[in-house]
Amino acid sequence: MAFRPTALCNLSLLLRQYPRRSYSSSTSSVSLTEVSHFDKLASSWWDPNGSSRLLHQMNPLRHDFISSCLDSQPEPPSIAKRRYLDVGCGAGIFAESAARLHSTESVLALDPSSEVIAVAREHAQQDPLLLQPGRLEYGNKSIEDLPTPKSSQDQFDILTLFEVIEHINQPAPFLCSCLPFVKPGGWLILSTIARTWMKLAYDKGCGRGGGQVGAEGTHDWKKYVNEEEMRSFLGGWMGGGVMGGVRSQGVVFVPGVGLEGGGWWGEVGELFLWG
């Protein structure tokens, strides 16, 4: 799913309606248990046949969805190059691919796992393009650690949250922390896993055939988020005309085929993209 601040929404309005918090270790979106779990998975992140294989398969769908969001704008996309903020970047599967796009000015990628960020930085050394100053920067931190943007020049055209929200105990204040970083007219793009009975059965049994996202123990079914819940959240808690548009797309894992995306959800939708 993706949602877009309106072109009329300025930063002062956004911050007045959704004030930044002073986050302490007890209110941060970062869970030390989650960080420890992903630390253990860091070394296998770039193995396309390992526990992160579905993340590799998802990446083309992510780019296709972002392109569809940009193409949906009433006005043509600006020819100016785009700035990305990739929150919860892992070892950089999306961040690297975004940094290689001709339309990209820069990518700032954040993850609270020091082990995962170390793998991301090491992997980026293999591509000279990614070593260009300002092209791709990794930060071992959370969104709450960044200073609040003071102007649109400090904001980003696209903020991504791929397979992040289901690891957050309090999604509302977390999303509130992300919104000030999106330029008016920019996009916040996220994907997560739908909380369906089909997904629960899949995780418990037949999902060990290759359709689970991440290694066993990575996800908690109770923390998955359904489309109607997020739409209700955006329409209610974040109302007041701040959002300029919401787009969504379902993605399902088909055994023997892989991930398939479409404009439908149904009861078997395993993941969804917001835009």
Stockholm file with secondary structure:
# STOCKHOLM 1.0

chainA/1-275         MAFRPTALCNLSLLLRQYPRRSYSSSTSSVSLTEVSHFDKLASSWWDPNGSSRLLHQMNPLRHDFISSCLDSQPEPPSIAKRRYLDVGCGAGIFAESAARLHSTESVLALDPSSEVIAVAREHAQQDPLLLQPGRLEYGNKSIEDLPTPKSSQDQFDILTLFEVIEHINQPAPFLCSCLPFVKPGGWLILSTIARTWMKLAYDKGCGRGGGQVGAEGTHDWKKYVNEEEMRSFLGGWMGGGVMGGVRSQGVVFVPGVGLEGGGWWGEVGELFLWG
#=GR chainA/1-275 SS CEEEECTTCCHHHHHHHSCCCCCCTTTSSCCHHHHHHHHHHGGGTTCTTSTTHHHHHHHHHHHHHHHHHHHTSSSCCCSSCEEEEEETCTTSHHHHHHHTSTTEEEEEEECSCHHHHHHHHHHHTTCGGGGSTTTEEEESSCGGGSCCCSSGGGSEEEEEEETCGGGCSCHHHHHHHHGGGEEEEEEEEEEEECCCHHHHHHHHTGGGGTTSSSSTTSCCGGGCCCHHHHHHHHHHTTCTTCEEEEEEEEEEEETTTEEEEESCCTTTCCEEEEC
#=GC SS_cons         CEEEECTTCCHHHHHHHSCCCCCCTTTSSCCHHHHHHHHHHGGGTTCTTSTTHHHHHHHHHHHHHHHHHHHTSSSCCCSSCEEEEEETCTTSHHHHHHHTSTTEEEEEEECSCHHHHHHHHHHHTTCGGGGSTTTEEEESSCGGGSCCCSSGGGSEEEEEEETCGGGCSCHHHHHHHHGGGEEEEEEEEEEEECCCHHHHHHHHTGGGGTTSSSSTTSCCGGGCCCHHHHHHHHHHTTCTTCEEEEEEEEEEEETTTEEEEESCCTTTCCEEEEC
//
